[in-house]
Amino acid sequence: MTASAFRLLELHNRINQGKSLEKADLLETFCIDSKTFQRDINKLRDYYREKGLGDIIYDRKENCYRLDKSAKHLTEKEIFAICKILIESRAFNKEEFNKIVDKLLILCQGEERRGVKDAINNERFHYLELQHGKVLIDDIWKLRQTITNQQIIEIDYQRADKKIKQHKVKSVGIVFSEFYFYLLAFPMDVTIEYPIIFRVDRIEMIKITSETFTIDPRGYDEAGFKKRTPFMYSGELQTIRFEFTGVLEALLDRLPTVRIEKETEKGVIARAEAFGKGLEMWLRSQGDKVRILER
């Protein structure tokens, strides 16, 4: 290996580990002049930009060169935030959770990785998976592919009473809400205007058939349906008008479809819509903070 190649490799290793490159130190270490050093920096810059690895910038305050990955890559702050969401959501079993966190930590450099790792280490050790304990990612992706390819599937579904029921469905969406992933699908045996909701962890078997289907994109909106199923209940669309005297911010965050009609001395008159009975159940659970006016 030539001296030039070795030098570039060493600079690459240092900067990729999150270390800064100080000109004076490197001139002495490699016995090179300023012109050679600048040429090496330019080569590294071109390589990193071409590969989408980030930009090597000059930090005037610290008087050094360093790698800036913030424009195209996750920062340590962003990775920490994502890890916290994974911990609190409890969406995956411990095995899948740890695999995802390990892959996120690899994206951090040197000291940054240690900082994020230390910040989540205790919560990670005490991570509490859900009771079903199932591996989900493969099934989630398999279902997502049947949606993309518009393939009709047959599933064995375990109900809350532990009984298994077979369903033949047209899958149209996957959503996540309060601990669980859900499959949204239209049944083949009846015609209804709204999808049935299946918890993915309760699907015991997925069989992809050779049959396909088509759905008018104007007739189904996954994002719109999610707004109208904040409690993951299937059923006809319900609209309820009510008076609310609690914390308005909490109401707006909990009910994506809520519309404020007017303010009152005590609170607001509002209207919201949702599929199934979940909306009314939630409103009644708010006690004297809610007075149902019309439904």
Stockholm file with secondary structure:
# STOCKHOLM 1.0

chainA/1-295         MTASAFRLLELHNRINQGKSLEKADLLETFCIDSKTFQRDINKLRDYYREKGLGDIIYDRKENCYRLDKSAKHLTEKEIFAICKILIESRAFNKEEFNKIVDKLLILCQGEERRGVKDAINNERFHYLELQHGKVLIDDIWKLRQTITNQQIIEIDYQRADKKIKQHKVKSVGIVFSEFYFYLLAFPMDVTIEYPIIFRVDRIEMIKITSETFTIDPRGYDEAGFKKRTPFMYSGELQTIRFEFTGVLEALLDRLPTVRIEKETEKGVIARAEAFGKGLEMWLRSQGDKVRILER
#=GR chainA/1-295 SS CCHHHHHHHHHHHHHHTTCCBCHHHHHHHHTCCHHHHHHHHHHHHHHHHHTTCCEEEEETTTTEEEEECTTTSCCHHHHHHHHHHHHHHCCSCHHHHHHHHHHHHHTSCHHHHHHHHHHHHHHHHTCCCCTTCCCCHHHHHHHHHHHHTTEEEEEEEECTTSCEEEEEEEEEEEEEETTEEEEEEEESSSCCSSCEEEEGGGEEEEEEEEEECCCCTTTCCHHHHHHTCTTCCCSSEEEEEEEECSCHHHHHHHCTTCEEEEECSSSEEEEEEEESSHHHHHHHHTGGGEEEEEC
#=GC SS_cons         CCHHHHHHHHHHHHHHTTCCBCHHHHHHHHTCCHHHHHHHHHHHHHHHHHTTCCEEEEETTTTEEEEECTTTSCCHHHHHHHHHHHHHHCCSCHHHHHHHHHHHHHTSCHHHHHHHHHHHHHHHHTCCCCTTCCCCHHHHHHHHHHHHTTEEEEEEEECTTSCEEEEEEEEEEEEEETTEEEEEEEESSSCCSSCEEEEGGGEEEEEEEEEECCCCTTTCCHHHHHHTCTTCCCSSEEEEEEEECSCHHHHHHHCTTCEEEEECSSSEEEEEEEESSHHHHHHHHTGGGEEEEEC
//
